[in-house]
Structures are given as structure tokens and as C-alpha cells.
Amino acid sequence: MSLEQSSNSSFDSQNFDEIDFNNESFEQEHTDTLRIMDNQYVFIVLPSSNIKVVKLQKDTTVSLGKFGTFHTNDIIGKPFGHSYEIYDRDKIKVIRNVAFYEVDLDDSGANNQKTVDDPSKQKLSYQDIEQLKKDGMEGQDIIKKVIESHSSFDKKTEYSKAKYIKRKEAKFSRVFTPVRPTLYSVWEYFFAKNPSKIRDMRIDTLSQMLTLSNVRAYAKLLVVDDTQGLLITGVMERLGDTQFLFQLQIQHLGYGIVLGVHDGEHHNYDIVRYMNFTKKVNNSLMVLSWQQIFKEECQAPFNYQDESKLSQKDLKFYLRKKANYEKVQEARKILWQGGFDGLLVASQYQPESILDTLVPYLAGSRPIIIYHINREVLVNTCVHMRISGKFLYPQITESWLRQYQVLPGRTHPSMSTSGGGGYLLQTIYTSTVLRFRVSIAGVKAVMYTAPIR
Amino acid sequence: RTIAPNGHLYTFEYHEERAKAAKQDFEKHGLSDLITTECRDVYKDGFGITDLVHAAAFKQKRIGKICCFSPCIEQVQRACASLNEHGFVEIKMFECLIRNQEVHTIPIYTVKDAVSKIKVQQDKKRKRNEEEASNSKAVKSPKIKQDPPNLYVAKTPTEAKGHTSYLTFATFLPVLDDEIEIIDKANELN
């Protein structure tokens, strides 16, 4: 079975290493979490509960397929939280979003004893509805018409009516809601779109990882992320800013450092960009490939040239290459210094080999959390950890999550729920090897000092 | 941990002793810069803070989240009804539990081993009968070495936590003070 290739399907063929996050086109000094801003990613939630991601550029229009189109200028600068209804083709007005409507207690005596499943009950055909839409009829009115044309709508129970209306709203209403990207909304989007790309990691498992590994400001973390950057995004969100400078002249471990080890020659931390992080937060991220972390690899020095002798075009190219080279050297130096506060792993590679490679860079008494969708992989790693003696109480856990529908008179768990969210192996790394000798008097721990690199 | 270093936490406890103990704990751990502890019954006296709080109060200019932790389903139903009344949206309720997986190394025997085991038992019985009959100790026959392969397995424990509580999340929306502005703009474009 071949290793999966890291895919950059959402980007063009541009050399990914050279798209660093400090590119002028979307670097920001500060971000406003209250209002929709130009040049930022925004999630648009549609009535069908589908989510569309859009990078808002002013003076453009966004098409939402059958739900309509709108002008970006109409929402830029508005606060998050409001919903908008499209009318007259592409104009929008603000409407108030409502969670659910109160349904009156059903004492009409209606029940489903005599209901017959018959599509001819609905007099409006698909073409009729399309024509109504073309004529510019508003969503709410279309739904009213659909209800009127249903020959036995009145015979439904109150609850059934409410459910029917909700379904029609999901199809015909022309309301959308812009949502700010946060770790939860970003996860929701990617999990719905393509869960295998994020290794089927569910949000509660991700939250567990971040909590168990004690991700916090001022921490220095080592992360192996094969989930398109979802894990790295979570860590970066919690770390906040940093004041790390290039050239390693002055190194402020401001708010923290994340060192991501990635598969392939270039990283595919696709998800990070959707968060609209500021320049400072993006600076806390450093990346290295599996090849670059080894001292004996990538040793070729950079060909420094006299900058004054280069043409404009060559100079730009040269400076970019130089910056990338220096960034990699920086990251390697940080890695080899060691003393990391935690190791998080969500990777396709065998955890034992990852541990062998990266654990020497961890400080003592620090947490290691390994995520995998398959339990057996972690079981093997758990046994390996027990035998090696350097890991305290390795434990495998699984998070069980169930969502409920809470409506008056209709509260019950969701009819379909997540089958699983992956497994976690958590342990604490001790830099000395613990061996236990059992004697009649009890257990005596004998410590052997393992060489610390 | 999540809100440091720029955020702030306001916590309200209506039991005086617990409030005091919590405050001391926070000071001991060096967190008193980030946390303000108040002994206050918020149902009666309100929060006493205006629009600084993201995660709890109700007439805000900004979008925010609320999370309710309730052990009983009736509380959840009342909470959801009330949240809806006050204009909260995206009301979601979850229950979440941690399931442990105990890892063991077990030897895995085959049917062949099972048959040998029975034969060994029968042998033992026969020898014992022979010994009793002849009143002498027979020579011990060598034990058949059984060396089955080991399997690494994970097993869920017999008893596990069944319920902690229900978590209800909701989003509250900012005040629609610029609604009129938008309708005017739309009219202009017409």
C-alpha cells in the first residue's frame, strides 16, 4: 500500500513553500472578530444547512446557486450574527434568525392514521416553482403557495406541519447567514465536505487533544499533523501571538511556538488560512518536513549572492528563496534545541517510529497525545510505550458524543449520529527510564538515567 | 488556559464558602490577574457588568456563545425554551463521555491447544488412579510446552460512566440596530 500523497487540490501549481502566510495579499496586522471584513474568509450557511466558504473581495458578487446571489459590499462592515434574505435577484435585507417556532399543543385530533403517501397531493410541480422563483417571488411566499397547493396539509398533525414547513424552508427560502471562521465552524465545514482529509477527527476528540496536551500561551509545541492543518489550527488559535524574529538574533518566546512536522516536501496546512489569522499568529508557526528534521539531511548551504548585482526580477526571486532557506534553518535550530512542552500527533505514520524520532526533543514530564482513527495502531504503540519504560501510564480513550433534538414535546437524540471520532493515546514522557522491581516489601522503583540528547 | 493572556474570566458563586475557597485557589496558582471571583446570586442580582462579557449576558452588541451544563433533561428543555424566547439561535444539545480502552497482552490458544489440554487432564486423572492403585509415585512425564502467540488487545471496561450532564450551546445575536439603515440602502439601489 503506497503512502498517501499530500494533496494541494485547493491550490494551483504554485510552489507551496513560497506561499508563506506573510504574503501581502492576506496579511493583517489585526483582525476584527465582530464585523465582516474585506479580504477574509467567511462561511456562508445556506438554508439547506450546507456551508459554502468564500473569500470576500469587495466590489464582487457571490453566487449561492439556487438560493440567489448577493453583492459583497452589502455585507462587508456588518456585524456577524445577522442573516440576510435575498430579494429582487441580488439585493439583500437583514432578517432575524430564529431557532424554532413554538408549536401549539396539538388538540386538533389530527393523526396519521389515514395518511396516504401520494405525490399527487402537491399540485405545484417543480417547473411551477421554478417559474415562481424567476418571477421574483420571495422565499416565504413560495413556501405559502406550496402549502396552499397541498391538498391534505390541514389533515397533518401540528408537529408534522412544522416539520413540513421546515423542510420546505430548507429548500426554498433565500436566506443565508455569514459565519465567522472559528475552530468549530472550520471543523464543521471540513468534516461535512471531506472527513477523510481530516482523518475523521471529530471536534470533541480534537478538543480533548488540545486540553490534554495543555496547549496554552507561552508554550512551545511539537505537532505532527496530517489532517490538512486542522490540529495546527487548533493549537495556533490557543497560543495567540508571538514575537519571534528572523535570524534568531533576539528570540522572544512571546506567546508560543508551534513546530509542525509535515508529510511530503511542502506542507499542506490548508485549513490554517481559513481562520484569517493575523500576521503575529501566523508567525508562531514553523514547519519542517520529515527529511528536514534530520541533521544529516538537507545540509547544502545557500548560495548567497551580491544583491546589488541582480536585476529587479531576479532580485525578487532571490530574496524569496533566501527567506525560505533561512526560515527552514531557523526552524531546525529551534527543533534541535529541544525542550518542547508537548507532542501532538495525528498522522498516517507508525506512532512508534514518530516517537523514536521526536521524543528526544521533548522536555521531561511533558504530555504526548497521539490520535488515530484505528484503535489497533494505538494498542501496539501502547504496548511499546509500556516496554520502553519512558512513558508514564499510557492510556487509550475514545470520546463518545451524541446530539439531541430539543423541541417541546419532541425531545430525543438525533436519528443519526456520529459512529466514532477516533481514538487518543495519552501519556506523559519521563526523560528518565523507570524500572520497577517487585520485592516482598512492595514495589521499589529503580531509576536509570537514559541519555538525554 | 484558553483565554490567557489577553482574555478575562468573570466567575460567580452564590455559596460564600465556595466562593472564598475558589478565590484562594486562583491566587495560589497565580491566576488572579485573569479571574475575577464574585460571590453573587446571579438569578437575583444580575451580573453587575455591562458589555464586557462575551459568554453570558443577553443584550449585547456583539455575537457570542452560551453554554449551559445541566444534569437533567427537564432543565435542558426549560433552558432551550427560554433561550429561544430570548432570541438565541443555533441551539444545540450534546452529551459527551470518555470511554476508556484497557490494553492487555493475551495469549491466544487454538483448538489444537484445547484438545491437548483435555488430554493432559485425562493423563493426570489416569496417573492419580494408577498411583492410588499401586501406592507408588510414578515418574512425572515431561510437560508439553505450550507457547501460543501473544495478541495485543484493547477492551472496554465492564463499568463506565453513564452520564455527566447535558451540554446546551447557543449563540446570541447582536442587536439589530442597523436594520433600518440596510433597508434604506436597498431602497436607494432600486
Interface residues (C-beta under 8 A of the other chain):
Chain A: L34 D74 K78 P79 F80 G81 H82 D88 K91 I92 K93 V94 R96 N97 V98 A99 F100 E102 R180 D204 Q208 T211 N214 V215 R216 A217 Y218 R238 G240 Y255 R375 E376 L378 V379 N380 C382 V383 P394 Q395 I396 T397 E398 S399 W400 L401 R402 Q403 Y404 V406 L407 P408 T411 Y423
Chain B: R1 T2 A4 P5 N6 K61 R62 I63 I73 V76 Q77 C80 A81 L83 N84 G87 F88 V89 E90 I91 K92 M93 F94 E95 C96 L97 I98 R99 N100 Q101 V103 T105 Y152 V153 A154 Y166 T168 A170 T171 L173 P174 L176 D178 E179 I182 I183 K185 A186 L189 N190
